[in-house]
Amino acid sequence: MSLIDEIRDTLVVGNAPKVAELTEKALAEDTPVLDILNDGLVKGMDIVAEKWKNGEYYIPNVLIAARAMKQGMQLIKPKLVEGDYKARAVAVAGTVKGDLHDIGKNLVVMMMEGAGFEVVDLGTDVSAEKFIQTAKEKNADLILMSALLTTTMMAMKDVINTLKAGEMAGKVKTMVGGAPITQKFADEIGADGYAPDGSSAVERAKDLL
């Protein structure tokens, strides 16, 4: 089994120290960084996402695997920057104003990073202005919004309306998700996409772009 395959399989079982050790070894042997990223780390997270979708994995499994992926990413990031590696796309993510829940949002961020997106995580209680300002600064392709409370759902509409009224209109796609959010609601507020969970968020993001 190649080192890359070992990285992939070790990530799937969520052994972070081992992923770091194998990644360092691969770098020491001059393995191409993009091979480590795409065939090792990203492919590993793809398998994890698939297992989650099929009900073989639960949220703790996904979080452990994502932590392992982060360890590998930290090691290869300096090399990616040197090699002018281009992320698949840039996304700005956050939980909307008035809402402090972040487990679902964190999961989506990890899955998106695992799929090769660069994600700027703004955390919770994020205003419409903050979403749009950051999207502009980072030249983002996507704004990802999360809400868990029914009382904060309409904050998503504020973001979309503010976006459509400003200079970033048409330049950035919007996606919404969270427990009370439905496809119908996403359509009503004019969001470009809706996803019920992390792995479908990745698929939907790829479709939108």
N, C-alpha and C positions, 0 to 999 in steps of 0.2 A: 504493500500500500504506500502511495506517495505521501510526502509531508502535507501536501495540500488536502488530500483526502482525510488525513488524520486530523487536520485543523477543522475541517467540515464536521467530521463525526464527533469530535470532542466538543465542538460548539453545540451540537444537537443535544448532547447529554448535559450541557451546562457546566462543564468543568473549566472555570475561568483561569485558574493558575496554569493548567495544562495548555489551554489555548495560547496564553501569553508565552509560555516556554516554547511551544512549537512554532509560533510566529517569529520569535527571536531567532530560532534555529533556521527557519526558512530564509529570513533576511540575511543571516550570516552566510548562507550558501548561495547568496545572490539570486534567489528565486524572484522572478518579476513581481513587482508589488501589485500590479493589477490582477495577476493570477491569484495571489494570496487573497486579495479583496473579493474578486468575483467568484472564483471557483472554490474558495475556502469559506470566508466569512458570509458573503451574501447567499451563496448556495446553502450553507448551513441554516441560515435564518429562513430561507424559502421552505426548507424541510420542516422546520419548527412551525411555520405558519400553516403548512399543509396538515401537520399533525393536530394543530389546534382546531382547524376547520373541521377535521374528521372526528373531533371529540376524544382523540388519544392523549392530548395535552391540555392542561388547565393553565390559568393565568400564572400561578407560581412557576410552572415549567418555562413559560415564555419569558418571564422576567429574569429567571436564572440564565437562560440562553442569551438573552439580550445583554446581560451583564458580561458574560463571556465574550460576546461580540465586541463590546466597548473596550475590553482589555486589548483585544487584537487590533482594533481600530486606532487606539492611542499609540501603539507601536509603529503602525505603518503610516499614520497621518503625516509626519514630517517628510517621509519619502514621497507621499502623494503630492504634497505641496511643491517639493522640488521638481517633480515630474510634470507639474502643471496639470494634474488630474482634474477632469471636469466631472462634477457630480451630475447625476441624471437630471436633476432640476433642483431649484431652491424653494423650500416651503417655509412659511411662517406659521407657527402653531401656538394656540393658547386657549384657555378657558375664558369665556366671555365675561364682561363686566357684571359684578354682583355675585359671581359663582366661584367658589373656592375648591371645587372638586377637581382632582387631577389624575386619578388612577387610570381612567380610560384614555385621557389625553396622553399621559406618559407612555402608555402601551402603543398608541398610534405613532408617537414620535420614534420609539424604538424600532417598530416595524418599518417605518419609512426610512430610517437611517440604515436599517438592515438591508433594504432594497436598493441602496445606493443614492438616496436623496440627501441633500444637505438640508438640515432642519434647524431653524432658529426658534428655540422654545421660549416663549414669553411668559410662561407660567400661568397663574390664575388671575381672575379679576382684571382682564385686559380690556381697555377702552377701544372704541372704534378707531380713534385717532392713532393710538399706539400700533394697532394692527397695520393700518394703512401706511403710516410713517415708516415702520420697519420694512414693510414690503417694498417701499420705494427705495430706501437706503440699500437694501440687500439685492435689489433688482430681482425680486422673487417671482416665481411662476404661479405660486399657489398660496392661498390663505386657508388654514385649517382651523375651524372653530368647534369648540366642545361646550356642551351645557348639560348639567345633570338636573337642575331645578326647572320646573315648568315656569316659574316666575322670571327666569333669566333667558328663556328661549328667544324672546323678542329682541334681546340685545344683538342677536345674529342679524336680524333684519336691519338694525341700525348700522351695523358694519357694512352690509351690502348696499344700503341706500347711500351712505357716506362715500363709499367706493365709487358707485355709479355717478355720483354728482361731482367727483373730483377728477384730477388729471390722470389718475391711474385707471380710470374706466376702460374696460376692454383689454387691459394689459395683464391682469392677474385673475386667475380663476379662484372661485370660492368653494369650499367643501365644509359640510356641517355633519355633526354626529353627537351621540350622547343618548342616554336612556330614554328621555321623552321625545326625541326627535324621530320623525318618520320621513319617508320619501315625499309624502303629500305636503308636509310642512316645508320641506326643502324647496319644493316646487312653488309653494305659495309665496315664500319670501324671496324667490329668485336666485337661490343658490345654484351653482353649476353642478354640484354633486352632493350625494349623501352616502354615508357608509355606516353600517350598524356596528362594525368592529374593526380592529387593527388590520387584519389581513385583507378584508374587503376594501379598506381605505387605500391600501397600496394598489390594488387592482384598479379601483376607480380613478385614483390619481394618474396612473399610467394611461388609462383611457382618455382622460381629459386633456392630457398633454400630447 
